[in-house]
Amino acid sequence: MPIPQDAPAIDRRLLRDDVYHRLRDAIVDGTLAPGEQLRDLDLAAWLGVSRTPVREALLRLAEAGLVAAQPGRSTVVSSLSERAVREARDVVAAMHRLAVRESVGNLSAENLDAMRAANTRFREAIAAGDTEAALAADDELHDVCVRVAANAALAAVLDQYTPVLRRAERLQFSSVAGPASADRHDELIAALAARDAERAERIAATVWTTLPTQDDATARP
């Protein structure tokens, strides 16, 4: 699809991370479709910034596997392969397992209540067929452990690789598997409340390793 003409410009004073996040989100939500050519001049005009932060963002997106860039040639939005999704899935699962391990002894009653409330919203969104709301609630739930763990390296890895899984998450949360994700969230919260680190780690990993790859989704009846 063509570059949108009606997006609000980013405040020039904001950090270059904002450019990266805007482009990343546009790829994840399909605004910038797989195979679409990305010209830094067009993107800079769309976002209201100079070409430098756009070029830096494209390099970061290439590292995450969301775009394919070749020196001296065009940059395009990647069509994620099954291997790319599986690799990102394994990394993200390992990071969330670590977040649980580092946070389980420090979670407050308020933290656990926040996770329960997020899962309630997640369930309601799944029932309503609202994939965007389900993804937002899912993020809120898992971010509790990430914040309490307070591990900057862990958070940086998640920021890089979680977007690669968004297409897989959209498939799962819009399918019959969505309610099963809510049930696993309940099990995770119960294990965290009991301070059962081993069980909580195992469940946290399972939440992510059961996400479908593209091939899984293609095979779904």
Salt bridges, closest charged atoms under 4 A:
ASP11 OD2 - ARG13 NH2 2.72
ASP17 OD1 - ARG60 NH1 2.76
ASP25 OD1 - ARG24 NH2 3.17
ASP40 OD1 - ARG51 NH2 3.14
ASP40 OD2 - ARG55 NE 2.79
GLU56 OE1 - ARG16 NH1 3.42
GLU82 OE2 - ARG86 NH2 2.71
GLU87 OE2 - ARG83 NE 2.77
ASP113 OD1 - ARG116 NH1 2.96
GLU132 OE2 - ARG170 NH1 2.37
ASP138 OD1 - HIS142 NE2 3.36
ASP138 OD1 - HIS185 NE2 3.00
ASP139 OD2 - ARG166 NH2 2.39
GLU140 OE1 - ARG121 NH2 2.33
ASP159 OD1 - HIS21 NE2 3.55
ASP159 OD1 - ARG24 NH1 3.01
GLU169 OE1 - ARG166 NH1 2.77
ASP183 OD1 - ARG123 NH2 2.73
ASP186 OD2 - ARG123 NH2 2.77
GLU201 OE1 - ARG97 NE 3.37
GLU201 OE1 - ARG101 NE 3.36
ASP216 OD1 - ARG86 NH2 3.97
ASP216 OD2 - ARG89 NH1 3.97
